Amino acid sequence: MRRRVKRTPRRRSRHLGDPRDQSTVGETAGKPQKLAALVANGAGEIIELDGYAAVGADGEVLEALHTGNTKPLPHGSELMLLPERQPILFDIAAGRTVCLSAHPDYPGVAIYPVAAFNSPGYILTHTCAHAAPSSAAELPLFAYGAVGWQADGFRSAVARVDHEPRQDLRRMPMTRVRGGVRRLRRQLPTNRLCRHLEKCALTYGCPAAKNFFIGRYEAPLPTAEGCNARCRGCLSLQEGGAIPHSQDRIRFTPSPVEIAEIAHLHIARVDKAVVSFGQGCEGDPLLAAAVIGPGIREIRRRTAAGTINMNTNGSLPRTLEGLLDAGLDSIRVSINSFQPACYTAYFQPRNYRFEDVLESVAMALGRGVHVAINYLNCPGFSDTPAEREALLAFLERHPIQMIQWRNLNFDPLRYCHLMKAAAPRLGRPEGMRRLLHRVRQAAPHLRFGYFNPPKESFPESPTKPLSARDGQGP
Ligand code: SF4
């Protein structure tokens, strides 16, 4: 990524909200209006391209963006240009999609696709439609959502999956964050984990770390230096250096007391507090069980309040069992696919198999622990019939309490290519909204969301398997 820009488009000419344009694209008043296409020039400025409408990609399925299948760009989202790539747009006069390598009015002037990196709580329904030559450099680790322009501003191809303002930047002013950092430097002067979280909050802008210093919702407890997976989109470790990692991985192992000090402080001052092992700046916490187990026991020695959660790859069922014994309240297991070949192609597990992940989920459910799946989605793969059926089959056998629908931060073209190579018969994508609807129909009690819930909101009784719900209404 060369530049990330957030600029109002430079309006060269009339836009698609004009009546003439609406008639050109065959729309009438009251119907959804197509969005104007956005591209970036070499200076990183975002411009509206006269005569072209915005297009979103659902894998190989291209769809015009309009006011009916988009939402106003969520607050805090960012716009990005995709270097070395060409935008795919809808040529209104020609009535077809086209791929442009240069500005149509200024031959030789390069233009680039524009994508949206959307705020937490929103899942992509379409990725930015573009073409990439095989020589193009790897894209940094973001989710590249489709975006366009309409009379009222930028619009994004997303569906909202969580309404909680947990990571709304408007609720996390940096003045309060910096004030919290100063206070906790005085309160926990020797706690290395607290110093680490300062960098997360102040340098990386990590919303979870900011919330810790402000005293809201969920606090992060990074601990693990190592991991037994090699996820293609790992944010904290990229071997080979072709893709920049976005956060430095923690380089020390906090002591159980350091962990407990952070967790207890957060729980003591936040109503319905959550503290979570397993963050973007670490490996997998199961590999740090030797300190996490005693850390959990020390937290619980100090307080019975608060939810102790672990975000994990779920690779080591026996290790996880020991941590549940210590007092974990909930787990969130990251999975990109319920097809073993696709899981393996993305996670590249070392010394474990997808079946071990399933065993962890089943074991935790058997013990009555709240289990969420961190379902890493990408339109064009997640909404294929093969992946949908694999997900529903999983839900039937594993009555988890929640799916956290998350956007996969990875180049969408390369990801779909990778998944197709792993599982050639995926079928034609059916749309992310349709997928959400199908899952909702099949599992009406399954909670959808984005954030780890506090134990006060856990369901009272275990969720029933899908097969036991046959014939029940929503
Ligand atoms: S499981 Fe997490 S820490 Fe491990 S490689 Fe994957 S993303 Fe990175």
Residues whose N, C-alpha, C, O or C-beta is under 5 A from the ligand:
A	BS01	SF4	C227 A229 R230 C231 C234 L235 E282 G283 D284 N313
